[in-house]
Each structure stands twice: as structure tokens, then as C-alpha cells.
């Protein structure tokens, strides 16, 4: 024998309409959660970059300004989750569906675990 034998299995999902709704709700909540956390990190980076750019405008080289820019706390997992849980009860604006002219509000938290 030259190496381990690997077996693979393929399964097809055939959800009922009710299960499809639950899967869609979890996928939407996961997408909203990812975008929420990414937005927090991008905002922190933008604050750091604004401090660095201010130093550059004051005459410091970009390399030195990068080293001496004011530190900005990058949100960690616990802070992000706390802020995420604080948004429960506030509707987000959902994407436009085909033929719609305005965004639909949707409640991402209804029936979804907050760790989705």
C-alpha cells in the first residue's frame, strides 16, 4: 500500500419550501454578520489611515508616518459580537428583488442563531 485511501461521498440537498426559507434566513444572517464585522474593521483602518495622512500632510515621510501614526484599536471578536448583538431589533435594508423599486426591510434575527 502506498498511502491512505480516501473515500468521498456526494449528497444532494432537496429541502422542502419551509427548509429552503430557513436556509435562506441563515445565509442572509451570515452575510449580514460578515458585512457588519468587515465594516467595523474597515472603519478602524480608515481612522488609522486618516491619522497617518495627517502626519504626511504635516511634512513627515510616508514611511515614518506609517510607523508613528496613532494606534487605533482593531475591533476584536468579542467587541464585534457585542456590537452585533446590540443591533438586534433594528431592521437592516434588504437587497432589491427583481421588479422591485425600493429596498425591503428584513429581520435577519428572526429564528436565526446569532452565531450564524
Number of C-alpha atoms within 10 A of each C-alpha: 4 4 5 6 6 5 5 4 4 4 5 5 5 8 11 9 9 9 11 12 12 15 14 12 20 21 15 19 21 18 13 17 19 12 12 16 19 14 12 17 17 14 14 16 15 13 16 19 17 13 18 24 18 14 19 17 11 10 10 15 13 15 10 12 20 17 10 13 18 15 12 13 11 15 17 11 10 9 13 18 16 10 15 16 13 10 11 14 11 12 13 15 13 15 12 12 10 6 6 9 8 11 12 14 13 15 18 25 19 13 10 17 11 16 11 15
